[in-house]
């Protein structure tokens, strides 16, 4: 019969007991480190060339539109009052959209894209106060356009593209597909950019640099931070586009837009910056601010907002 460790230690103490037992040293409990949080600064409402912002665009991966509506996500949208609201990962066919959003009067022009084959998967939406000149869906390639990942709206001065970029998935089983997507999507955006400047927003499913996630060393072989995905984003920027947040806040740490629901990641701010506003370089003079609304709840992502003068 095995004796427990405490019993063995007690027996040993008894055998060698020639005086009082020495007092055991107790280690002082290590205080947990306080999480480093990002404090979203006051909005900048003037561009570099002195113009006042006249366009506000909000993007939010809602991780399921119906659940997000129940969590009162629309209440915050009304407070933020963007001119255009872009949503990703809606996971909802158009026929199943909740009435709270289909009838919202602030946004009379609403556009939806969902997966052709999989219910409750992917999906994006764009809600506009002003009617766009033209709206298209997908990027013009059948292999990419069945999952409801892209909506493009043409306005007088720019294109607005909202996207939910494919995840390389657990075990990187879709990494090869993601690499193909990155090339084809970059080509699509470059063709638009030749016509007029563009704003790309959404969940781009990549943390570009080590500063863009809490634990870079442990994630180099995980979806969202592989060398291939990061290089894909680097090549996008090299094609004439700018990461608006890093343009304004190049050294800002702890600024994330996604936190897993596990391990209290959000309260500890163990996150990733996966959501972006990417601009044509020619729109840089119009940029006023690029916001991460990290205190807003309702999803495993927080909303982001762009302020521009167009």
ABEGO torsion letter per residue (X at the ends): XBBBAAAAAAAAAAAABAEBBBBBBBBBBBBBBBBBBBBBBBBBABBAAGBBBABBBBBBBAGEAAAAAAAGAAAAAAAAGBABBBBBGAGBBAAABBAAAAABAABABBBBBBBAABBGBEEBBBBBABBBABBBBEAGBAAAAAAGABBBBBBAABBBBBBBBBBAEBGGAAAAAAAAAAAAAAAAAAAAAAABBBBBBEBAGBBABAAABABAAAAAABBGABAAAAAAAAAAAAAGBBBAAAAABAABBGBBABBBABGGAAAAGBBBBABBBBBBAAAAAABABBBBBAABBGBABBBBBBBBBX
